[in-house]
Amino acid sequence: MSGTVMVEARGVRKSFGGTEVLKDLSLTVVEGSVTCLIGPSGSGKTTFLRCLNRLETVDAGIIMIDGALVGVDQRGGRLVEQRERDIAKTRQQSGMVFQRFNLFPHRTALENIAEGPLFVQKRPKAEVLREARELLARVGLADRADAYPQELSGGQQQRVAIARALAMKPKLILFDEPTSALDPELVGEVLAVMKQLAREGMTMIVVTHELGFARDMADQVVFMADGVVVETGPPAQVLGNPIETRTREFVASVI
């Protein structure tokens, strides 16, 4: 890890209707690190992840990725909403891997990976296809380039989704419970790819219930509940010897 701050969230608030989902949430993520967000359902983990790449707007606070504001610009001492094309450009800095894969069913694995670089980044087709094949090999699917999503297992689809996120050359990848929709026997193949990315120095923020992954691979574990960060620290502390009672109760309930 370089020590450079890749993600900084300050005082983030988000409500849906009358329900405040994120309450003055602040978090710092260092370049090259793995941060695991854990906590009970409804604690705001996924909402926070979606705010990081502006799939959700924030009601208050700021988010910065690699020193640049996300979703807003500072003009004349105040924050103003960015234009959609600027938001889309900023969003490319962070790849996202969803629970349910979100692959295009009418496109092959290779075409799913190439879609963003070709049509969003407008990169040369020959270069994109070459890199897409390299990414398929990287996630262990070199022989499935022409397969459609329905011809792949859930674990294979999720590995294609990871390759698709990498194809955009993001500065960080956001994982939203990437193994929760998988049968137990398929979880390991996806976690293996994620562990390799971590070893290669990819900045990752992972919402997960896989505490074994968090214990082995995280640089910091963040326990959230009711829209706030209750406790943050290295895995040995948060998972092995938590300070806060709510953290202790949660960890004991899922081990």
N, C-alpha and C positions, 0 to 999 in steps of 0.2 A: 504494500500500500504506500502511496506517495505522500499521504498526509493532506493532499489537496481536497477541499470540500467539493463534492460533486452535487449533493442535494442539500438544500437548506429550506426548511419550512419554519415560518415564524407566526405564531398566533393564528393558526388556521381555524376558521369556523365554517361550518356548513349545516344548513337546516333543510329538511324536506317538510313542507307544510309547517306545522307548529312544533315539529320534533327536531331538536338540535342533535345532530349526529356526530359532529366534530366540535369540540369545545376548547378553543384556545390551544390547539395542538402545535407543538414545536418539536423538530427533530433534525439532526444533522447526520449526513451519510458521507463517509470519506471515499474518495476514488479508489477503486480496486477492492472494496470491501463487500462483504455479504451481510445484509441486515435482514433478520427474520422478524416479522410481525406476528405475534401470537395473541390469543385472547378468545373469549367466548363469542358466539354468533351475535351479531348486532352491536359489536363494540366499535365499529367504524373503520375497520381495517381496509375493507375493499373500497369504501368511499374515499378514504385517504389516498389509496393507490390511484383511483380514477381522477382525483384532483391533481395528482402529480403530473399527469400528461394531458390535463384539461379536458378529459371526457366529462368531468363535472366542474362547474365553476365554483369558486369559493365565495363565501359571503363576507369574509374578513380575513386579514392576514396576507402574507405573501409566500410564494414558492419560487425558489431559484434553482436552476440546473446549470451547473458549470459556470456560475456567476451571472447568468442571464435570467431575468424575470420571466415567469411562465404566465402567459395569458394577459399580461398588462404591460404597459410602458409607463415610465415616469416622465411627466411633462409639467413644467412649471411648478414643481413641488407637490404634484398630486398624481395618483395612479389612474390611468385611463385604459379601457378595454382595448386589446389589440384587434386588428382586423382579422377575419377568419383565415386569410391566406398566411398571415404571420403566425397565427396560432398553429396552423397545420405544419408550418416549417419548424416551429419549436417542438411540436409533438414528435417529429422525426428523431429528436435527440434521445428518446426513450422508447425502446421496444416494449410490447406488452404481450404476455402469454396468459390466456384466459382459462377458466375452468373447463369450458366446453369446446375448446379447440378453435371454433369459428373459421374453419377452412371453407373455401368455396367448393361446394359439392360437384360443380360441373367442370372443375379444373383439376389436372393431375397434381401430384405432389410437387413436381418440378415447376409447373405453372403457378401454383400457389406461392411458392417461394419467390419466383421472379416477378410477380405482379407489382409489388411496391416499387422496387428499383426501376422497372420498365416504365410504369405509367405515372408514378409520383415523382421520382427522382430523374426520370428521362435519361437514364444511362444507356450506353450502347448495348444492343441485344446480345451480341456474341459474348461480351464481357459478363453480362448479367447471368446468362445461361451457364457459362463456365463456373462462375462463383456459386450458382445455385447447386450445381452438381457436386462441387467441393463441399458445400454445406450439408448436403444429403449424406455424403460419405462421413462427414464429421459427426453426424448424429446416428451413424450406423445403418443408414438406409440407402446406400448407393444403388442397390438393385431394385428399388421401388420408385424410381423417378417417374414412370409412366402409369403408376397406380392412382386410381381415384380414391377420395377419402373413404367411401363405403367399402373399398377393398382392403382397407387397413384396419388393424386393431386400434383400440383407443390409445394405447401407449405409442404406437407408431404415428397416429395422427398428432399426438401432442409433441412428439419429436419433430415432425414436420412444422408444427406451429413455432417451435423454438428456432428452427432453421429459418423460418420466414421472418421472425423478429431480428435475427442476426443479419439477414440479407440487407437490411436498411443501414447497417453499420452504426448502430446506436451507441451512445456513451454509457447507457445503463439499460438494464432490462428489468421490467416489473413483472413479477409472477403472482397471479391471483389464484391461490390454492390449485396449483397446476396438476395435482394428483388426486383431487377429491372426486373426480368423475370416473376414475379408473378402477377396474377390478384389482383386488389386492396383488395378484400375481404380476400385474403390469406396472405397478408403482416403481419398482426398483430400476427398470430400464430408463424411466424419465429422470429419476433422481441421479442416476449415474451420469447422464448428460449434464445435468445442472452442477454436479460436483466437479466435472471436468472444466466447465466454464469458470467456476470459482477458482480452481487452481490456475487457470490461465489469466486471472486478474480482471475478469469482467465485473463491473459494479452491478450488484444485484440487490433488489428489495423483494422479499418473498413473503407473501401472506401464506401461512402454512399451519397445518395441524400435525405435521411430521416432526415431532420434537427430536427424533433421532438425527434427522438432517440438520436441524438447528443446532443441536449439541455438537455435531461433528464439523460443520462447515461455517457457521455464523461467526462473524467478528463481533457483532452486537445483536442481542435479542431485545425486542421491545414488546413488553406486555401492555396491551390496551384493554380498557374496559369502560363502557359508558362514554365513549368519545374522547377519552383522555389517555395520555401515557401515564400508566401507574408506576412502571419500573422499567429501566433500561440499563443494560450493562453487558458484560461478556457472558457467554453461556454458562460458565462455571458458577457465576453468581445467580443469574435470573432463573436458571433451571435447576442448579445444584444446591444453592443456598440463598433463596430469595429473601429480600429484606421485608417486603410488604406482605401483609396477611392475605390480601386478595390474590397476589401472585402465587403464594404457597398453596392456597386452596385450589387454584386453577391447575397448577402443575400436578398436584396430587390427584386431581380428578381425571386427568388424561393419560397418566402413566400406567 
